[in-house]
Amino acid sequence: MSAPSSSSSSDCFVKTFDGTVAAAYAALLKATRAANRLPGDIKFHRTVDEALDRKLEASERKTLAMANTLWRSSGGSEAAAVESVDDVAGGRDGGAWAAGPGFGAAVDAIDALLERIDAGIDEIERRPAHALRASAGVGAQSAAVVTAVGDGRRVALVHAQNMPRPQLSFRDAVDNARGTPFVPRLRTKPHALVPPGAPHPYAHEIAAMQQPARHFEAAAPTAPGDWHATPFAMVDSEPQLRAMMEHLRGAREIAVDLEHHSYRSFQGFTCLVQISTRSRDYVVDALALRHALHALNDVTADPRITKVLHGAESDVQWLQRDFGVYIVGLFDTYHAARVLNMPHHSLAHLLRVFCAYDADKKYQLADWRLRPLPAEMLRYARADTHFLLYVYDRLRNELAARGAECLGQDADNPAAPAFGRLAGVGVVDAPTQPMALVLRRSAQTALRTYEKDAYAADGPAGWMALLRKWRRPLTRAQTAVFRALHDWRDRCARAEDESVRYVLPNHMLFAVAERMPADAAALLAACRPAPPPLVRQHAADVARVLARARADAELEADALPPAAPLPPMPRPVHTRFIDDGEAMLVDGAWPPVLDGDLSAAAGLLAPASALFGPSLGAAHAPPAASVASRKARAIRAHLVLATAAPAS
């Protein structure tokens, strides 16, 4: 459901607010330009110009008073008010700007004010949808709230208030423990060729599957049914599930998509399963029927039925994790778009190109735990599969046509320029090879298995990976605090079945690590604009963990042996080259070593040539009295490279 149109009072507020923001921005821009015109040696000018000094001092007092007023209005204590401009912006030698001791508090105050402004705008813009109050699995105090943000592309963030967490009512216990691997949930194995094995129970069936001939034959695409005329059902009971399964068994192709929630859960869970055939659309309530959806294997594992998904890498793992459902006979339209070298590979692009349907992504960030679902959220979910089988038809024909065009080209990339067999690569020998490539990549996607997130320092979820990603310089003690806090966050998220983002966002994690709070009060103060609920609940325990980590880091630093002094640098020995060759004469003659050297050098020249005769050596020999040649020989003979002598 989109946000209702704003009332006249809201419109008045928006107009007034926009005008206020524009005026504030103009004033800020004017002040910034004026500040930039001030000379760098402003302190010197203040000492020689008393009038300028008085004006700047008055401006400082006025700015400081306004800043303290904002600080108090944002909840800051009177004791923490800034007494001097130098507390926020001090100066280094040479007049360069430097952050003062109160700079961090000023930044926190600004952040808190911006959060309050954002929250105030939300309160004015949002409209509680009383008709959406939950009736199944959601308490009476729960309501859907729609927040509309207009920036040219309308986005609606639909979230729930006071909603009980669905995983608390799951019949199967959630296991987030670090040391236990994921156990496949497969109960029975329909369409089995061999008994189930690990890690993928259907690995043999996927590898042995014979693809149906219809994949490789161009045919007239079946247009999607009219939106309003196509039967649609919201499946939230077991009788409805059985009726849907009966219909699906008679289909040759089905389109599948999932809606997932991960913010209030450590591993996440599937909220909806959308399924479409050529004649019907279904949206399955995966929260209400979580315990029964393993029955989907009767269709999803049937190799005679093609399962069409887009970007199924995550979907196949979520189906395994939540329901023990596996897919045999997958056609991933994402891989088809890649093989066809389309400019974009998203489902929205495919719908726009093949169906002239502009997918509305304003509910992409919606909270899919809501029950009952708003009508527009249902429409959004249904549209993801309603057109997908027609997209499959068009892609199948495009792949067949591309196969005929790409004979002799790279088999792994038919859209690439043709180098053929001369490049030593496999080439397209038959028009069916592009489709075969898509099916092979789709099978590789179907073979993916779900694994729980392990916690390791250098793993994807470890503290080292986050530190490298953010590139925040931390001291030894700060790094120890960061590591301990990161570990606590992961343990807390697993125990409470919450996401690490909900327990403590990354920006707060770094803020706490940089400040290294010594007690619970300082910890809560470091979490701006407001500490998360679980941090507030466990503040004393977290503060003790951080204090212990900091103390251990300081003890380790004290225990380190002092750094060994660097050895003294060796004194270089330089040799001065004599510039004048005559200066090397001894009593008017060259030293004997030079005479011998020149004689030896002269002997290197061949005295005669078998081809040109005896005149070759004489023609090319240097003159005996050549000062230049003597000088060069003398330099070479007396050349001494600079060597390092040990220090005395």
Salt bridges, closest charged atoms under 4 A:
ASP41 OD1 - HIS45 NE2 3.37
GLU50 OE1 - ARG54 NH1 3.98
ASP53 OD1 - ARG46 NE 2.70
GLU57 OE2 - ARG61 NH1 3.47
GLU60 OE2 - ARG46 NH1 3.02
GLU78 OE1 - ARG72 NE 2.64
ASP108 OD2 - ARG515 NH2 2.59
GLU123 OE2 - ARG126 NH1 3.29
ASP172 OD2 - ARG185 NH2 2.62
ASP172 OD1 - ARG290 NE 3.24
ASP175 OD2 - LYS452 NZ 3.68
GLU205 OE2 - LYS189 NZ 3.02
GLU238 OE2 - HIS291 NE2 3.10
GLU246 OE1 - ARG249 NH1 3.29
GLU253 OE2 - ARG214 NE 3.23
GLU253 OE2 - ARG252 NE 3.89
GLU253 OE1 - ARG278 NH2 3.27
ASP281 OD2 - ARG382 NE 2.75
ASP281 OD2 - HIS386 ND1 2.62
ASP285 OD1 - ARG371 NH2 3.00
ASP298 OD1 - HIS191 NE2 3.57
ASP298 OD2 - ARG249 NE 2.64
ASP302 OD2 - ARG304 NH2 2.91
GLU313 OE2 - ARG448 NH2 3.70
ASP322 OD1 - ARG290 NH1 3.53
ASP322 OD1 - ARG321 NE 2.81
ASP332 OD2 - HIS335 NE2 3.93
ASP358 OD1 - ARG352 NH1 3.94
ASP360 OD2 - LYS362 NZ 3.84
ASP367 OD1 - HIS261 ND1 3.58
ASP367 OD2 - ARG369 NH2 2.78
GLU376 OE1 - LYS362 NZ 2.90
ASP393 OD2 - ARG278 NH1 2.72
ASP393 OD1 - ARG396 NH1 3.34
GLU405 OE1 - ARG402 NE 3.72
ASP412 OD1 - ARG440 NH2 3.49
ASP429 OD1 - ARG421 NH2 2.82
ASP487 OD1 - ARG178 NH2 3.01
ASP487 OD2 - ARG491 NE 2.94
ASP490 OD2 - ARG178 NE 2.90
ASP490 OD2 - ARG494 NE 2.74
GLU498 OE2 - ARG165 NE 3.54
GLU498 OE2 - ARG264 NH2 2.63
GLU514 OE2 - ARG472 NH2 2.84
ASP541 OD1 - ARG544 NH2 2.25
GLU554 OE2 - ARG550 NE 3.45
ASP597 OD1 - ARG636 NH2 2.88
